[in-house]
Amino acid sequence: MAFNPKDRFFHKAKADGYLARSAYKLDEMQKKFKLFRSGDLVLDLGAAPGAWSQVALKLLGPKGLVVGLDLKPVEFTAANAKFYQMDAFNFDSEILEGRAVDCLLSDMMANTTGFRDVDQARSFDLCGQVLNIAEKYLKTGGNCVLKIFEGPDAKKIDERFRTLFQESKRYKPEAVRKGSIEIYIVGLRKKAL
Ligand SMILES: C[S@@+](CC[C@H](N)C(=O)[O-])C[C@H]1O[C@@H](n2cnc3c(N)ncnc32)[C@H](O)[C@@H]1O
């Protein structure tokens, strides 16, 4: 089937007021895994344009908070969301203002060069950095979602997830485009380290 940038999720996102069709990926994973709940602090890595944050904010309520970061500025604003233009590799815990993270989301995608080995290595490094942040700042019992690309390194990331979380599984939401090698690893209930 030919790639259709304006598929049914694109049109649905417009109708529902979401900034991107990616909203439905998180929506589906939230319904299935109960990743976050009212009052939580959600750290959204690679937040731009802001669709995942929009999905999270719907559930977090007035006592919840989204802290998002991206290389690009996030134009979207909300009372209980704070966005920072920051490289995840230079993650500065100051943005958490001393609070622990209940749920860590990463939909980050490294810029591609077209050279498969280089792209896979970049993507692997980015996943490693998300896991470093999860190790340090995610609460015991907290949940995590990480976008990865199927490939030789994916198994190594699975292994780190199994070490860090009581339960970990791969999941491909319906809104992931057909033929895409993109997949998510979901880590549930971080172990006490
Ligand atoms: C697929 S988009 C995220 C879409 C977002 N989840 C949404 O629903 O609106 C991937 C994002 O990852 C960001 N990104 C890639 N590498 C990054 C890095 N090292 N640090 C921070 N953000 C990064 C990109 O700038 C891009 O905006």
The ligand as an SDF file (V2000), in Angstrom:
LIG
                    3D

 27 29  0  0  0  0  0  0  0  0999 V2000
    8.0550   11.8450   16.4380 C   0  0  0  0  0  0  0  0  0  0  0  0
    8.4990   13.3810   17.1430 S   0  0  0  0  0  0  0  0  0  0  0  0
    7.6160   13.4020   18.6540 C   0  0  0  0  0  0  0  0  0  0  0  0
    6.1530   13.6570   18.5220 C   0  0  0  0  0  0  0  0  0  0  0  0
    5.4670   13.9080   19.8650 C   0  0  0  0  0  0  0  0  0  0  0  0
    5.4540   12.7050   20.6810 N   0  0  0  0  0  0  0  0  0  0  0  0
    4.0430   14.3680   19.6740 C   0  0  0  0  0  0  0  0  0  0  0  0
    3.1520   13.5190   19.8260 O   0  0  0  0  0  0  0  0  0  0  0  0
    3.8000   15.5390   19.3960 O   0  0  0  0  0  0  0  0  0  0  0  0
   10.1480   13.1050   17.6590 C   0  0  0  0  0  0  0  0  0  0  0  0
   10.7900   14.3080   18.3360 C   0  0  0  0  0  0  0  0  0  0  0  0
   12.0150   13.8810   18.9450 O   0  0  0  0  0  0  0  0  0  0  0  0
   12.8350   15.0360   19.0080 C   0  0  0  0  0  0  0  0  0  0  0  0
   14.2350   14.6570   19.3250 N   0  0  0  0  0  0  0  0  0  0  0  0
   15.0810   13.9060   18.5760 C   0  0  0  0  0  0  0  0  0  0  0  0
   16.2730   13.8020   19.1770 N   0  0  0  0  0  0  0  0  0  0  0  0
   16.1880   14.4970   20.3500 C   0  0  0  0  0  0  0  0  0  0  0  0
   17.1020   14.7870   21.4000 C   0  0  0  0  0  0  0  0  0  0  0  0
   18.3520   14.3250   21.3780 N   0  0  0  0  0  0  0  0  0  0  0  0
   16.6700   15.5350   22.4420 N   0  0  0  0  0  0  0  0  0  0  0  0
   15.4010   16.0250   22.4600 C   0  0  0  0  0  0  0  0  0  0  0  0
   14.4910   15.7920   21.4830 N   0  0  0  0  0  0  0  0  0  0  0  0
   14.8750   15.0320   20.4420 C   0  0  0  0  0  0  0  0  0  0  0  0
   12.6590   15.6580   17.6330 C   0  0  0  0  0  0  0  0  0  0  0  0
   13.0380   17.0250   17.6380 O   0  0  0  0  0  0  0  0  0  0  0  0
   11.1640   15.4440   17.3840 C   0  0  0  0  0  0  0  0  0  0  0  0
   10.4110   16.5910   17.6920 O   0  0  0  0  0  0  0  0  0  0  0  0
  1  2  1  0
  2  3  1  0
  2 10  1  0
  3  4  1  0
  4  5  1  0
  5  6  1  0
  5  7  1  0
  7  8  2  0
  7  9  1  0
 10 11  1  0
 11 12  1  0
 11 26  1  0
 12 13  1  0
 13 14  1  0
 13 24  1  0
 14 15  1  0
 14 23  1  0
 15 16  2  0
 16 17  1  0
 17 18  1  0
 17 23  2  0
 18 19  1  0
 18 20  2  0
 20 21  1  0
 21 22  2  0
 22 23  1  0
 24 25  1  0
 24 26  1  0
 26 27  1  0
M  CHG  2   2   1   9  -1
M  END
$$$$
